[in-house]
């Protein structure tokens, strides 16, 4: 590695950055370094690097002033680990090839058929949930997992959303349960099967035994995400991989695999993909968030095997194991919807980030000493060179403390949540920023935490919480529109009152259907007034939910 980039010290103790490409998929904290993907930071000049190492007087982390997000700019945020020119050329060539092939993969005008998955039939325009055993057994555990398939009413690609391959990672399972909520799948909602073109398979908890026991691996101690495509007569985990791959994944055109950090750390929302794979590139960018790590998937991972089989695939990372970071869940849900919109599987326009950070590598900040960690930063924190990232103390050595100091300006895409460290443990996963830090800071909150695109809006699955006022009552004397109108016109003549009548009608309809607000006395009053002269319905206003926001006007 690169000892010249030593950067720590408060009390004379130093530490180094290890420059490794992270693969969360690669496992627990003990094995986070995959040397085959090592990249190195090149200090602009060695003298500078040494100078900064020797003279590093640590200072408390600065809080940057709150800045409003800026309008899109042409300047580009520069990463230390930017894609090389060679890599960018390869990616461009792959995308050009993909454009050139431009085959119409899904004939949207063709008829749509009943879809069959593991002998379960799903009719066009419907959605079906069932369970599938991970092992074919007569005795003992067979581990049934939940599966939902939405078969659209028109043809289109097959997109699989997989989650819970690591049993203790809850971001994916939570995102899937929101995607499957009635707020999302009811008529007229984002995933209404009638509006879907193609097939959406949702596999919320693939490692069900791990999920039940809050463990990453399968009960035989193996990591499912290292066993794909699996073997029918292999180890337990290999058999499960075989079944998942052959029975649930094969036939997919795209996969979004949802993960979070392994135990003891937490990830900022990010996407990992191999950008020179055109299909993967498209959905990685479609996901609509800023950080995309360009990395070759590890052997045996779902991402690797999918890519080798021509399936566009991304891994999403957000939050940490054994916990639920609702922002990370929300970004996952938005990202899946963005991918589906981009592929025209569901209607609507995808949202896009203001800029993207395409990284070919990253750096781990490691503890130089053992002890207890006091983290000053969180995932998404933006730090500037010299900021203290964490402090290590050891109850066995009172009076001594060691600071871990940011060696460069950068973005923390992962930080430790486990306070116990021994020398060499990673405490942060770091994306050094070379230029235009201000663009990144411009999208930070007052704590210098980067605000990931899509993390701030009201969660889409909570749409059902919008206040709705229901007015209870009965319609007497026939249908609402016809009778109302007749009576109104009848009693008042037609002296230019038609519009008013229509308005009154509209108001009533709105009062019943619309998610407008108020059950304030004014509203009731207004409603009653506009009904003057009629003998029909006299609905009593009644709130079914909480608070009002603004009073409605009669002709709203
Ligand atoms: Zn994982």
Boltz pocket constraint, residues with backbone or C-beta under 6 A from the ligand:
constraints:
  - pocket:
      binder: B
      contacts: [[A, 24], [A, 25], [A, 165], [A, 166], [A, 169], [A, 258], [A, 259], [A, 260]]
      max_distance: 6.0
